[in-house]
Amino acid sequence: MKKRYTFILLLVTFLQFSTGFAQDLLKSTDLSTLKVDNLTEADLSKIKAQLQSNNMTLDQAEPMALAKGMSAAEFSKLRARLATTTISGGSSDTNPQLQNSGRTQEKISNSKVKGTSNTLVFGSELFDNPTLNFEPDLKLATPVNYVLGPGDELQVSVYGVQEFNASIPVSIEGKISIPYVGQLAVSGMTIEAASQKIKNAIAGVYSTVASGQSQVDISLSRIRTIKVTIIGSKQPGNYSVSSLATVYNALFLGGGPALNGSYRNIELLRNNKVYRVIDLYRFLVKGDQSDNVGLKDNDVIRIPSYTQRVTITGEVKRPGIFEMKKGETFSDLVSFASGFNEIAYTASVSVTQKTNKEFKVRDILKSEFNSYLPQAGDVFQVTKILNRFENRISIEGAVFRPNTYSFYEGMRISDLVAKAEGLKEDAYTQRARIVRLKSDLSTEIINANLAAALSGDANADILLQREDIVTVYSVLDFREEYNVTIAGEVRNPGEYTYLDNLTLNDLLVQAGGLTGSASKRVEIARMIKSDNIYAGNPNRIELIHLELTPENNEQLKNYALMPFDVISIRRVAVYEKPQMVSISGAVVYPGSYVLENKKETIFNIVSRAGGLKDIANTHGVKIKRPVKADQIEQLQSIDLNLPLSDSSVVNSNEKLKNQLQYATIPVDWNKIEKDPGHYSNVTLFPGDQIEVAELNEGVRVSGNVLLNSEIPYRKGKSFRYYLSSVGGVDAKGWKKKAYIIYPNGKADVTGSFLFFRSYPKVLPDSQIIVPEKPERKKLSAGEVVGFGSVISSLALLIITAFK
């Protein structure tokens, strides 16, 4: 019996030691007898929680445990078991937002479908906005009136002289179990009451708590999920929500009221009784969330059908369909619609009402806004104010501040001019125009003498009326705008505005002065004005001839000009700037040369350039003359009688624009040397480019031949010799259309007469080109048959004729 007591005593001591170790790894004094295999999962969770509460890792605790007698093998077992153990009651939720809050919540998933059937109903957009879901914030402090229930989890911590830390769940029976303290019933209690109850129970076990040497902290570490039922929403059914969720959160999950659901009489049923009637308009209009109460398990949210809805359209800030309660007036409806906008007509509002048989229209005066009770189905139309003014008057023209001003009874024209800060210097004071709107909305014109009105004449100072438009004329309005024209040898010819006392010197300076080519002759064409017609005078204008000093813009005789004069400054008879040509290639002195006279020929320029070099090809002298833009336009204007869509027309136009920059003039230098009067000794134009090719004893053959190559020139060899030297013509080559381009730019083609074909002569540095045969369209089967039938018919006619 004694041995049995000893065994029981040792077992209790071991269990207490294990529990003590589990409760405080750091404060145990002897760990030599600890067996990790005997520790339960709850003990391991407590060890892990204690390490976390002391901000210590297992590696930091290892030397302390070994110093207190724990073997390295046992500590390795402890490390392995702790690696696979979570804190009791801990959550595996990986949501970072929930982890950072220090409180977890079972993940809730509710699908929601966005509705579009009642988008015009005021408040429906509240439940279609995915960024507005009314989810509870788990980071907020626990509400003191939060009621605990099964599924909640409390974090109980004792710190000070004695330490204890554990996550304790509320069991299905509504109790929590605290080691060494026992079970405590907390279900149905607020977190505040439960915290006081737990502190008192711990104080009965931990003496240091009762003495104040240790403190107790209790928080809600995990909240439960509750079930609520929503009836009458777009998506009615049972929903799982957080125990911290509110009515608005549940309504959002249910999609809000259905098509005919009420937004103002939503009932929250708790224990089969109406706990609260919710009016969403308090939140929508005023932002009042007093109806957003917390939910409890098995609550029912019932959304009944609406009693009456009305529609307001037109000039309000938030038109739509609104639900009205009994006793609410039209003024309440306007406040729901955020009031009238800036252009609304508020003296009265038209409402279309429904009777038992038909519709009727009623006008609600402004005095009735606070008393009229809207009826179900009413449609209110708020119109715009009239586009007219009750006290507008305008002045425009030659005043310092033309504008629209306010009108008052008894206002006269002098008063309006004073408001516009007086007349301008150019004002025409003998007459002013008043455009007046008559009672039948037609207009009339009233003339006023401004000079008399402003001098104090009461009869001339006309009384004005609302909507009058006063126009003050300017003397400049009655003046014709004159101009003069200058052309010829001035830097900026053109039209210029005529001013009083304008002279020829003024106009010359304004036009930039005379050019260097201006002559002394000036011609002025002046308009003839006369009240009588002289049949014997055929002149349309008067011509005035003057002489001026071309070297000076300031003439001694400063001639006065008249409106519409046309001044022509003539050019001197001989005034030509030096013109250039260029020569390049095999000459002694290539470069640019000035044309000495108008009959300068290529022979003269070559002679001035030192003549041809020994290496020059006398058959390769040519002139490249720039093609002017007007010449290209003339070529393009030639009518080829082809449709515009024809590709040849398009290609030729593109070639003229982009490729045709120079025209080549071939020169026969050998004949020019013998006879300078030969036609090849052409007269040069400014910009001409003379090119003298160097001698190249080769002949280039290209095009549709077997081998594009250059063949050495052999005197006396024919055209066909060079074609044979490159392998002849290929399958696509058109031999009878082959041509040659000589070094001087001249070309020659193959000719034929009857069965004889003559080929052009070949010179050194020439180029032979064989073009491609044009594609011939093959006859179709139908065309062959048709052609055969025609021949057969002709043959039959011939046979018949000779019978």
BELFENGI-V999763 format. One record per residue. N is the residue number from 1. RES is the residue in one small letter. PHI is phi in whole degrees, 0 to 359 (NA if undefined). D_FIRST is the distance of its C-alpha to the first C-alpha in Angstrom with 2 decimals. Layout:
n->[N	N]
res->[RES	RES]
phi->[PHI	PHI]
d_first->[D_FIRST	D_FIRST]
This chain:
n->[1	2	3	4	5	6	7	8	9	10	11	12	13	14	15	16	17	18	19	20	21	22	23	24	25	26	27	28	29	30	31	32	33	34	35	36	37	38	39	40	41	42	43	44	45	46	47	48	49	50	51	52	53	54	55	56	57	58	59	60	61	62	63	64	65	66	67	68	69	70	71	72	73	74	75	76	77	78	79	80	81	82	83	84	85	86	87	88	89	90	91	92	93	94	95	96	97	98	99	100	101	102	103	104	105	106	107	108	109	110	111	112	113	114	115	116	117	118	119	120	121	122	123	124	125	126	127	128	129	130	131	132	133	134	135	136	137	138	139	140	141	142	143	144	145	146	147	148	149	150	151	152	153	154	155	156	157	158	159	160	161	162	163	164	165	166	167	168	169	170	171	172	173	174	175	176	177	178	179	180	181	182	183	184	185	186	187	188	189	190	191	192	193	194	195	196	197	198	199	200	201	202	203	204	205	206	207	208	209	210	211	212	213	214	215	216	217	218	219	220	221	222	223	224	225	226	227	228	229	230	231	232	233	234	235	236	237	238	239	240	241	242	243	244	245	246	247	248	249	250	251	252	253	254	255	256	257	258	259	260	261	262	263	264	265	266	267	268	269	270	271	272	273	274	275	276	277	278	279	280	281	282	283	284	285	286	287	288	289	290	291	292	293	294	295	296	297	298	299	300	301	302	303	304	305	306	307	308	309	310	311	312	313	314	315	316	317	318	319	320	321	322	323	324	325	326	327	328	329	330	331	332	333	334	335	336	337	338	339	340	341	342	343	344	345	346	347	348	349	350	351	352	353	354	355	356	357	358	359	360	361	362	363	364	365	366	367	368	369	370	371	372	373	374	375	376	377	378	379	380	381	382	383	384	385	386	387	388	389	390	391	392	393	394	395	396	397	398	399	400	401	402	403	404	405	406	407	408	409	410	411	412	413	414	415	416	417	418	419	420	421	422	423	424	425	426	427	428	429	430	431	432	433	434	435	436	437	438	439	440	441	442	443	444	445	446	447	448	449	450	451	452	453	454	455	456	457	458	459	460	461	462	463	464	465	466	467	468	469	470	471	472	473	474	475	476	477	478	479	480	481	482	483	484	485	486	487	488	489	490	491	492	493	494	495	496	497	498	499	500	501	502	503	504	505	506	507	508	509	510	511	512	513	514	515	516	517	518	519	520	521	522	523	524	525	526	527	528	529	530	531	532	533	534	535	536	537	538	539	540	541	542	543	544	545	546	547	548	549	550	551	552	553	554	555	556	557	558	559	560	561	562	563	564	565	566	567	568	569	570	571	572	573	574	575	576	577	578	579	580	581	582	583	584	585	586	587	588	589	590	591	592	593	594	595	596	597	598	599	600	601	602	603	604	605	606	607	608	609	610	611	612	613	614	615	616	617	618	619	620	621	622	623	624	625	626	627	628	629	630	631	632	633	634	635	636	637	638	639	640	641	642	643	644	645	646	647	648	649	650	651	652	653	654	655	656	657	658	659	660	661	662	663	664	665	666	667	668	669	670	671	672	673	674	675	676	677	678	679	680	681	682	683	684	685	686	687	688	689	690	691	692	693	694	695	696	697	698	699	700	701	702	703	704	705	706	707	708	709	710	711	712	713	714	715	716	717	718	719	720	721	722	723	724	725	726	727	728	729	730	731	732	733	734	735	736	737	738	739	740	741	742	743	744	745	746	747	748	749	750	751	752	753	754	755	756	757	758	759	760	761	762	763	764	765	766	767	768	769	770	771	772	773	774	775	776	777	778	779	780	781	782	783	784	785	786	787	788	789	790	791	792	793	794	795	796	797	798	799	800	801	802	803]
res->[m	k	k	r	y	t	f	i	l	l	l	v	t	f	l	q	f	s	t	g	f	a	q	d	l	l	k	s	t	d	l	s	t	l	k	v	d	n	l	t	e	a	d	l	s	k	i	k	a	q	l	q	s	n	n	m	t	l	d	q	a	e	p	m	a	l	a	k	g	m	s	a	a	e	f	s	k	l	r	a	r	l	a	t	t	t	i	s	g	g	s	s	d	t	n	p	q	l	q	n	s	g	r	t	q	e	k	i	s	n	s	k	v	k	g	t	s	n	t	l	v	f	g	s	e	l	f	d	n	p	t	l	n	f	e	p	d	l	k	l	a	t	p	v	n	y	v	l	g	p	g	d	e	l	q	v	s	v	y	g	v	q	e	f	n	a	s	i	p	v	s	i	e	g	k	i	s	i	p	y	v	g	q	l	a	v	s	g	m	t	i	e	a	a	s	q	k	i	k	n	a	i	a	g	v	y	s	t	v	a	s	g	q	s	q	v	d	i	s	l	s	r	i	r	t	i	k	v	t	i	i	g	s	k	q	p	g	n	y	s	v	s	s	l	a	t	v	y	n	a	l	f	l	g	g	g	p	a	l	n	g	s	y	r	n	i	e	l	l	r	n	n	k	v	y	r	v	i	d	l	y	r	f	l	v	k	g	d	q	s	d	n	v	g	l	k	d	n	d	v	i	r	i	p	s	y	t	q	r	v	t	i	t	g	e	v	k	r	p	g	i	f	e	m	k	k	g	e	t	f	s	d	l	v	s	f	a	s	g	f	n	e	i	a	y	t	a	s	v	s	v	t	q	k	t	n	k	e	f	k	v	r	d	i	l	k	s	e	f	n	s	y	l	p	q	a	g	d	v	f	q	v	t	k	i	l	n	r	f	e	n	r	i	s	i	e	g	a	v	f	r	p	n	t	y	s	f	y	e	g	m	r	i	s	d	l	v	a	k	a	e	g	l	k	e	d	a	y	t	q	r	a	r	i	v	r	l	k	s	d	l	s	t	e	i	i	n	a	n	l	a	a	a	l	s	g	d	a	n	a	d	i	l	l	q	r	e	d	i	v	t	v	y	s	v	l	d	f	r	e	e	y	n	v	t	i	a	g	e	v	r	n	p	g	e	y	t	y	l	d	n	l	t	l	n	d	l	l	v	q	a	g	g	l	t	g	s	a	s	k	r	v	e	i	a	r	m	i	k	s	d	n	i	y	a	g	n	p	n	r	i	e	l	i	h	l	e	l	t	p	e	n	n	e	q	l	k	n	y	a	l	m	p	f	d	v	i	s	i	r	r	v	a	v	y	e	k	p	q	m	v	s	i	s	g	a	v	v	y	p	g	s	y	v	l	e	n	k	k	e	t	i	f	n	i	v	s	r	a	g	g	l	k	d	i	a	n	t	h	g	v	k	i	k	r	p	v	k	a	d	q	i	e	q	l	q	s	i	d	l	n	l	p	l	s	d	s	s	v	v	n	s	n	e	k	l	k	n	q	l	q	y	a	t	i	p	v	d	w	n	k	i	e	k	d	p	g	h	y	s	n	v	t	l	f	p	g	d	q	i	e	v	a	e	l	n	e	g	v	r	v	s	g	n	v	l	l	n	s	e	i	p	y	r	k	g	k	s	f	r	y	y	l	s	s	v	g	g	v	d	a	k	g	w	k	k	k	a	y	i	i	y	p	n	g	k	a	d	v	t	g	s	f	l	f	f	r	s	y	p	k	v	l	p	d	s	q	i	i	v	p	e	k	p	e	r	k	k	l	s	a	g	e	v	v	g	f	g	s	v	i	s	s	l	a	l	l	i	i	t	a	f	k]
phi->[NA	295	294	297	299	298	296	296	297	295	296	297	298	295	296	295	295	298	294	297	296	296	283	212	294	279	257	292	263	225	243	288	262	287	246	296	295	274	283	276	295	294	296	295	297	293	297	294	295	293	296	292	292	263	53	234	271	292	294	289	278	297	297	292	292	294	292	267	102	283	286	295	294	294	292	294	297	298	297	293	287	293	292	252	242	253	297	303	79	291	251	264	294	260	292	298	295	286	296	291	283	83	220	245	209	300	296	248	235	227	281	222	252	284	259	231	285	232	292	278	285	298	105	294	293	297	257	254	264	292	271	235	240	60	293	291	268	287	277	286	298	296	299	293	263	295	264	284	199	302	108	287	221	254	258	254	230	243	221	129	294	253	230	202	211	203	260	242	279	273	287	299	283	86	240	241	240	251	306	70	250	112	266	229	277	236	297	88	265	288	298	291	292	295	298	295	295	292	298	295	292	291	297	286	256	265	294	290	291	295	276	92	284	235	243	243	234	233	222	268	267	213	252	271	253	241	251	230	241	243	239	90	267	296	232	293	152	268	232	266	227	293	293	268	292	242	299	296	298	293	297	296	296	278	82	80	302	289	305	252	284	274	258	235	228	282	256	258	261	225	58	65	228	287	277	199	259	255	245	293	295	299	282	291	268	249	74	278	255	295	277	275	277	287	259	234	301	72	293	237	253	250	251	282	288	291	271	210	233	230	239	233	231	95	272	239	286	221	292	164	255	235	263	246	265	296	93	279	256	296	298	296	299	296	293	298	275	68	90	287	275	289	247	285	272	253	290	201	230	271	232	262	253	250	254	292	243	203	265	214	245	222	258	257	284	300	291	261	302	274	240	287	260	299	254	302	88	299	238	263	242	259	266	273	289	291	276	208	240	271	213	260	211	231	223	217	106	276	236	288	229	293	189	259	233	280	261	223	298	92	291	246	296	293	296	293	296	295	297	276	64	92	274	283	294	268	293	269	269	281	206	228	251	241	265	243	269	278	296	268	70	277	246	221	247	237	264	226	267	295	300	290	295	280	272	108	286	295	291	281	278	289	289	264	232	302	73	294	238	261	243	256	283	248	298	290	292	263	260	283	277	258	214	231	235	234	223	101	273	233	287	230	292	151	266	226	290	276	239	303	67	289	243	298	298	301	290	297	295	295	274	90	89	280	274	290	266	290	265	276	274	230	238	243	260	240	293	263	242	200	278	246	258	255	295	278	252	277	290	269	226	252	263	239	253	232	236	228	267	299	278	220	283	262	276	294	261	274	282	279	260	239	304	69	296	242	257	243	262	281	268	296	297	239	202	232	282	303	253	244	231	230	224	218	101	272	237	290	234	291	146	262	225	275	290	285	216	285	248	293	251	294	297	297	292	295	295	294	273	91	84	280	280	293	271	287	266	294	270	242	259	211	242	253	253	299	270	279	297	291	291	295	296	295	294	290	281	292	277	265	56	244	294	297	280	297	294	293	294	297	295	294	296	296	293	296	286	258	249	277	253	226	254	265	246	288	234	262	293	299	285	293	295	286	219	300	272	297	295	289	280	284	281	273	249	302	93	297	237	266	239	244	281	279	292	231	274	207	234	271	239	215	102	267	239	291	217	284	205	241	256	302	287	233	300	90	283	274	299	291	301	287	294	293	293	255	93	86	273	279	296	264	288	250	295	289	253	295	219	232	247	277	301	272	95	284	235	217	240	286	249	213	219	55	260	255	235	248	253	291	287	254	242	300	64	271	228	262	233	253	284	267	295	292	287	256	285	285	289	284	299	295	293	297	297	297	297	296	294	297	298	298	295	296	298	296	295	296	297	296	292	267	285]
d_first->[0.00	3.78	5.42	5.10	6.44	8.72	9.98	10.78	12.43	14.40	15.46	16.74	18.43	20.08	21.27	22.63	24.27	25.78	26.98	28.29	30.04	31.45	32.65	34.27	34.92	37.30	35.26	31.94	31.62	29.32	29.61	28.56	25.25	26.87	27.02	29.96	28.93	26.02	28.52	29.77	33.48	33.15	31.73	34.64	37.10	35.90	36.34	39.78	40.72	39.68	41.87	44.75	44.46	44.70	47.58	45.82	45.85	43.09	45.21	45.37	41.58	40.92	41.75	39.66	36.57	37.14	37.61	34.16	32.51	32.74	33.92	37.27	35.85	33.40	36.26	38.47	35.94	35.88	39.67	39.90	37.59	39.35	42.67	41.83	40.18	42.09	41.20	39.43	42.10	44.80	48.07	49.78	53.13	55.56	58.22	59.07	60.36	57.04	54.99	57.14	56.78	53.02	52.59	52.47	53.61	53.34	56.64	59.00	61.89	64.71	68.05	71.18	74.74	77.63	80.12	83.88	85.08	85.14	85.84	88.53	86.15	85.27	81.60	81.13	81.21	78.07	75.97	77.89	77.22	74.35	73.93	73.21	69.96	68.29	64.92	62.45	62.02	58.39	59.21	59.89	57.46	55.25	57.11	55.39	56.01	54.39	52.17	48.90	47.86	45.80	46.72	47.18	45.09	44.44	44.11	41.81	41.99	40.58	42.37	42.69	39.89	37.33	38.25	37.39	39.53	39.05	41.22	39.84	41.51	42.17	40.50	42.30	40.83	42.44	39.32	38.20	34.66	34.16	30.96	29.08	31.75	31.40	34.05	37.46	40.29	43.49	45.67	48.97	48.70	51.14	49.95	50.77	48.68	45.77	45.87	45.69	42.76	40.81	41.66	40.43	37.09	36.61	37.69	34.80	32.33	34.37	35.41	38.17	39.77	40.00	41.45	43.89	42.67	41.87	43.99	43.32	45.79	45.78	48.35	49.10	48.59	49.25	51.26	51.10	53.83	55.31	57.66	61.06	63.92	67.57	70.35	74.05	73.82	75.42	72.09	70.17	66.59	62.94	62.16	59.03	59.46	57.53	55.96	58.28	61.31	64.19	66.80	69.37	66.97	66.35	70.09	70.85	68.46	70.18	73.60	74.79	76.71	78.39	82.17	82.64	79.53	79.72	79.07	79.17	77.19	73.93	71.14	67.47	65.51	61.99	60.16	63.38	65.44	68.00	66.17	69.15	72.64	73.34	76.85	77.12	80.54	78.91	77.37	80.37	82.99	81.26	78.10	76.04	72.46	71.36	70.99	68.72	65.52	62.05	60.75	57.64	55.94	58.07	61.14	64.46	67.67	70.70	74.13	76.86	80.44	82.83	85.14	88.14	89.08	92.28	93.90	95.62	97.74	100.32	100.38	96.86	94.32	91.77	93.48	91.37	89.88	88.10	86.12	87.31	85.57	87.34	89.37	89.62	93.18	95.18	94.44	90.71	91.57	93.55	90.61	88.35	90.97	90.87	94.35	97.87	98.88	101.78	104.57	103.50	106.11	104.39	107.23	106.21	103.90	104.72	102.17	102.39	100.94	100.23	101.65	101.10	104.06	104.85	104.42	106.06	106.52	106.16	106.75	104.30	105.94	104.17	104.22	102.16	99.34	97.09	97.85	98.17	95.11	94.75	94.55	92.64	94.54	96.74	98.05	99.22	101.69	102.15	105.39	106.81	109.18	112.83	114.02	116.59	116.89	118.04	119.51	120.19	123.40	124.20	126.70	127.38	129.94	131.60	129.39	126.92	123.85	124.36	121.40	120.27	120.41	119.59	122.49	123.46	126.26	129.51	128.76	131.92	132.57	133.05	129.59	127.99	129.88	128.63	125.01	125.64	126.80	130.46	132.70	132.79	135.93	136.84	136.56	139.47	140.20	143.01	140.77	137.11	135.61	133.35	131.62	130.77	128.63	130.49	128.99	129.31	127.39	130.57	131.60	134.77	136.17	137.55	139.45	139.44	141.51	138.95	141.53	142.81	139.37	138.13	141.35	140.73	142.70	140.86	142.46	141.36	137.83	136.51	133.61	130.65	128.33	124.75	124.32	127.63	127.83	130.31	131.70	133.57	135.70	136.29	139.73	138.21	137.57	141.33	142.06	142.32	140.39	142.93	142.45	144.53	144.20	144.79	144.98	146.10	145.68	143.09	139.49	137.95	140.37	139.54	139.83	139.52	139.57	142.95	143.08	146.04	148.31	146.69	148.89	149.17	147.76	144.71	144.05	144.52	141.95	139.55	139.96	139.03	142.55	145.00	144.15	146.14	148.01	149.38	153.16	155.36	156.07	154.21	154.74	153.70	153.75	154.08	153.85	157.12	157.00	159.96	160.67	163.59	163.75	166.42	167.27	169.16	166.16	163.76	161.43	157.82	156.96	158.74	158.42	158.56	158.99	157.97	157.78	155.05	154.13	151.41	150.17	149.38	147.30	149.21	152.62	155.63	156.43	153.36	154.09	152.59	150.74	150.66	147.96	147.47	149.50	148.78	149.35	149.84	149.82	151.65	150.78	153.26	155.30	154.07	150.51	148.48	145.69	145.71	144.21	142.38	142.08	140.11	140.83	138.35	138.26	140.89	143.28	144.15	142.97	140.38	139.26	140.38	144.04	145.81	148.28	151.64	153.56	153.11	154.47	152.21	151.72	149.25	151.96	152.40	148.69	148.32	151.33	149.84	146.63	148.62	149.03	146.94	145.32	146.13	142.80	143.47	143.71	146.91	145.72	142.52	143.85	142.60	142.15	138.97	139.89	137.18	137.05	137.18	135.03	138.06	139.13	135.74	136.06	139.50	138.14	135.33	137.79	139.76	139.37	138.51	138.46	134.85	131.99	129.66	126.74	128.53	126.51	129.69	130.46	126.96	126.97	130.44	129.52	126.40	128.44	131.09	128.52	126.29	128.34	132.00	132.37	135.48	138.57	139.82	143.60	144.70	147.40	149.94	150.40	152.90	155.35	154.80	155.76	158.93	159.76	158.03	159.49	157.44	155.30	152.07	152.83	151.11	151.08	147.68	145.67	143.26	139.84	141.17	139.39	141.50	139.61	141.24	139.23	139.16	140.59	138.05	139.50	137.08	136.89	133.58	132.96	130.15	129.20	128.87	129.72	127.70	127.27	127.63	129.31	132.12	135.06	137.52	140.85	143.74	147.16	148.86	145.74	145.42	142.70	141.61	141.18	138.35	136.69	136.85	135.42	132.12	131.84	133.71	132.56	129.24	128.73	128.63	131.47	134.67	137.26	140.34	138.85	137.98	139.25	139.62	138.99	141.27	140.24	142.23	140.27	142.95	141.92	143.83	143.01	144.01	147.09	148.49	151.85	152.20	150.58	150.88	148.10	148.73	146.01	146.08	146.99	144.13	144.14	141.77	138.54	138.86	136.02	136.36	134.09	133.64	132.22	130.04	131.61	130.92	128.68	130.64	129.20	129.29	130.89	128.53	129.10	130.67	133.02	134.11	134.84	136.75	138.72	139.60	140.77	143.06	144.62	145.11	146.82	149.13	150.02	150.84	153.10	154.94	155.51	156.74	159.10	160.80	161.29]
